[in-house]
Amino acid sequence: MPGRGQRHNLSGVPVIIVENVQDYRECVPHYVTNGDIVLEAGAAQGCTTSVIAQYAAEVIGIDKSPFNTRVAQNRYPKIEFLEIDAGDISSLQRLNKPFTKIFLDISGSQPVGPLAQLLEKYERAFPSVNLFVVKSYRMKKLVGCSTVFPEQVLGTTRNSSAEYMLQNAPSKALPPKARTNIQRCRSHGATTGTAWLMALAFSAGAAVGAMWRAKRT
């Protein structure tokens, strides 16, 4: 008799993953609105924070480097920059800000594991957050090469929190479908629910998986 696998809660705050600083900045007007209170972790010398400030109600940039923080403060005196490490959750909570979105750029080459753990900490510490934007080419590669089993392969699930995969994933993993979804994400992603955005990531992953399998046959 087959054993029963552990079931986890697969729901959560949507995550937008970008590969480089150009995409990181260009996605700002697609996801940030004038009602948002935004935290940028890893603000460096404030360039992206200044872009976010053009669209958000309020933005705070943090960086662990004293030098970068001073440069940002001098360069953009109307924006608040603080010398805080991205992982210092207690210091961030003491700011007493109901952040709605968190942008994270703490090294795009950092391993996926620590980034995922940090996102989980932010999610617990700031329940008001409705979207993360993360610059990480490793995380983008992982999502792009992923296919979800059994949801996308068998069309079934034993986990109720994964039902959005069945409801939204395409029946056939075709690259044009994935491209269409990505275009929709750019224009509507910030106002849609968690289920749709997560399904987008998985449908794109399924498309890449289908292409890879086709090349091997």
C-alpha positions as CSV (number, residue, x, y, z in Angstrom):
1,M,0.0,0.0,0.0
2,P,1.5,3.3,-1.0
3,G,2.4,5.7,1.8
4,R,0.7,9.0,2.3
5,G,2.8,12.0,1.5
6,Q,2.9,15.1,3.7
7,R,0.6,18.0,2.6
8,H,1.9,21.5,2.9
9,N,0.1,24.8,2.6
10,L,1.1,26.0,-0.9
11,S,-0.8,29.3,-0.9
12,G,1.0,32.6,-0.2
13,V,1.9,36.1,-1.3
14,P,2.6,36.3,-5.1
15,V,6.2,36.7,-6.1
16,I,7.4,38.5,-9.3
17,I,10.8,37.3,-10.3
18,V,13.1,39.3,-12.5
19,E,16.5,38.5,-13.9
20,N,18.4,41.8,-13.9
21,V,18.3,45.4,-12.8
22,Q,16.8,46.6,-16.0
23,D,13.8,44.3,-15.6
24,Y,13.7,45.1,-11.9
25,R,13.2,48.8,-12.6
26,E,11.0,48.4,-15.6
27,C,8.4,46.4,-13.7
28,V,7.8,49.1,-11.2
29,P,5.0,51.0,-13.0
30,H,3.3,47.7,-13.8
31,Y,2.9,46.7,-10.1
32,V,3.2,49.8,-7.9
33,T,0.3,52.1,-7.4
34,N,-0.3,55.4,-5.7
35,G,-1.8,53.6,-2.7
36,D,1.2,51.4,-2.0
37,I,3.7,51.7,0.9
38,V,6.8,50.0,-0.4
39,L,10.0,48.7,1.1
40,E,13.1,48.2,-1.0
41,A,15.6,45.9,0.6
42,G,19.0,46.2,-0.8
43,A,18.5,49.7,-2.1
44,A,22.2,50.3,-2.7
45,Q,22.6,54.0,-3.7
46,G,18.9,54.6,-4.2
47,C,18.3,54.4,-8.0
48,T,15.5,51.9,-8.0
49,T,14.0,53.4,-4.8
50,S,13.7,56.7,-6.6
51,V,11.8,55.0,-9.5
52,I,9.4,53.4,-7.0
53,A,8.9,56.8,-5.3
54,Q,7.4,58.1,-8.6
55,Y,4.5,55.7,-8.3
56,A,4.1,54.8,-4.6
57,A,2.4,56.7,-1.8
58,E,5.6,56.1,0.3
59,V,8.8,54.1,-0.1
60,I,11.6,53.3,2.3
61,G,15.0,52.0,1.0
62,I,17.2,50.0,3.3
63,D,20.8,48.8,2.8
64,K,23.4,47.3,5.2
65,S,26.2,49.4,3.7
66,P,26.7,52.7,5.6
67,F,28.4,54.2,2.5
68,N,25.6,53.3,0.2
69,T,23.0,54.6,2.6
70,R,24.8,58.0,2.9
71,V,25.1,58.3,-0.9
72,A,21.4,57.5,-1.3
73,Q,20.4,60.0,1.4
74,N,22.4,62.8,-0.2
75,R,21.3,61.9,-3.7
76,Y,17.6,61.7,-2.9
77,P,16.9,63.8,0.2
78,K,13.1,63.5,-0.1
79,I,13.2,59.7,0.2
80,E,13.9,57.9,3.5
81,F,16.9,55.6,3.4
82,L,18.0,53.6,6.4
83,E,21.1,51.5,7.3
84,I,19.3,48.2,8.0
85,D,20.2,44.7,6.9
86,A,17.5,43.0,4.8
87,G,17.4,40.1,7.3
88,D,16.9,42.3,10.4
89,I,13.2,41.7,10.7
90,S,13.0,43.2,14.2
91,S,14.4,46.6,13.0
92,L,12.0,46.6,10.1
93,Q,9.0,45.9,12.3
94,R,10.0,48.8,14.6
95,L,9.4,51.1,11.6
96,N,5.7,50.4,12.2
97,K,4.9,50.6,8.5
98,P,2.1,48.7,6.8
99,F,4.1,47.7,3.8
100,T,2.0,46.5,0.8
101,K,4.9,45.6,-1.5
102,I,8.5,44.6,-0.9
103,F,11.2,44.8,-3.6
104,L,14.2,42.7,-2.8
105,D,17.6,43.1,-4.4
106,I,20.2,41.6,-2.1
107,S,22.4,40.1,-4.9
108,G,20.8,38.5,-7.9
109,S,23.3,35.6,-7.8
110,Q,22.4,34.6,-4.2
111,P,21.3,30.9,-3.8
112,V,17.6,30.3,-3.9
113,G,17.3,28.8,-0.4
114,P,18.2,31.8,1.7
115,L,16.0,34.1,-0.5
116,A,13.0,31.8,-0.1
117,Q,13.5,31.7,3.6
118,L,13.7,35.5,3.8
119,L,10.5,35.8,1.8
120,E,8.7,33.5,4.3
121,K,10.0,35.7,7.2
122,Y,8.7,38.8,5.5
123,E,5.4,37.2,4.8
124,R,4.9,36.3,8.5
125,A,6.2,39.7,9.8
126,F,4.2,41.9,7.4
127,P,0.8,40.4,6.7
128,S,-0.2,43.6,4.9
129,V,2.2,42.7,2.0
130,N,0.4,41.6,-1.2
131,L,3.3,41.3,-3.6
132,F,7.0,40.6,-3.6
133,V,9.4,41.6,-6.4
134,V,12.7,39.7,-6.3
135,K,15.7,40.2,-8.5
136,S,17.3,36.7,-8.8
137,Y,18.3,35.0,-12.0
138,R,18.7,31.7,-10.1
139,M,15.1,31.8,-8.8
140,K,13.9,32.8,-12.3
141,K,15.7,29.8,-13.8
142,L,14.3,27.4,-11.2
143,V,10.7,28.5,-11.8
144,G,11.2,28.5,-15.6
145,C,12.5,25.0,-15.6
146,S,9.8,23.6,-13.3
147,T,6.8,21.4,-13.9
148,V,4.4,20.6,-11.1
149,F,3.5,17.0,-10.4
150,P,0.8,15.6,-10.3
151,E,-1.3,18.7,-11.0
152,Q,0.1,19.5,-14.5
153,V,0.9,16.0,-15.5
154,L,-2.0,14.0,-14.3
155,G,-4.6,16.8,-13.8
156,T,-5.3,15.7,-10.2
157,T,-4.2,16.9,-6.8
158,R,-4.3,15.7,-3.2
159,N,-3.7,19.1,-1.8
160,S,-6.6,21.6,-1.6
161,S,-4.2,24.5,-1.5
162,A,-2.9,23.6,-4.9
163,E,-6.3,23.7,-6.6
164,Y,-5.4,26.9,-8.5
165,M,-2.9,24.8,-10.5
166,L,-5.7,22.7,-11.9
167,Q,-8.0,25.6,-12.5
168,N,-5.5,27.8,-14.3
169,A,-2.8,25.7,-15.8
170,P,-3.2,25.0,-19.6
171,S,-4.2,21.5,-20.6
172,K,-1.3,21.5,-23.0
173,A,2.0,23.2,-22.2
174,L,2.6,25.2,-25.3
175,P,5.2,28.0,-25.5
176,P,2.8,30.6,-27.2
177,K,0.3,30.1,-24.3
178,A,3.0,30.8,-21.8
179,R,4.1,33.9,-23.7
180,T,0.5,35.2,-23.7
181,N,0.2,34.7,-20.0
182,I,3.4,36.6,-19.3
183,Q,2.1,39.6,-21.4
184,R,-1.1,39.6,-19.3
185,C,0.9,39.4,-16.1
186,R,2.8,42.6,-17.1
187,S,-0.4,44.6,-17.4
188,H,-2.7,43.0,-14.9
189,G,-0.6,40.9,-12.5
190,A,-0.7,43.3,-9.6
191,T,-4.5,43.4,-9.4
192,T,-5.1,39.7,-9.8
193,G,-5.2,37.1,-7.0
194,T,-2.5,34.9,-5.7
195,A,-3.9,31.8,-7.4
196,W,-3.6,33.4,-10.9
197,L,0.0,34.6,-10.4
198,M,1.2,31.3,-9.0
199,A,-0.5,29.5,-11.9
200,L,1.3,31.7,-14.3
201,A,4.7,30.7,-12.9
202,F,3.8,27.0,-13.1
203,S,2.3,27.2,-16.6
204,A,5.5,28.9,-17.8
205,G,7.5,26.2,-16.2
206,A,5.4,23.5,-17.8
207,A,6.0,25.1,-21.2
208,V,9.7,25.1,-20.7
209,G,9.5,21.5,-19.6
210,A,7.6,20.5,-22.7
211,M,10.1,22.2,-25.0
212,W,13.0,20.4,-23.2
213,R,11.2,17.0,-23.5
214,A,10.5,17.6,-27.2
215,K,14.2,18.2,-27.9
216,R,15.1,14.9,-26.2
217,T,12.7,12.8,-28.3
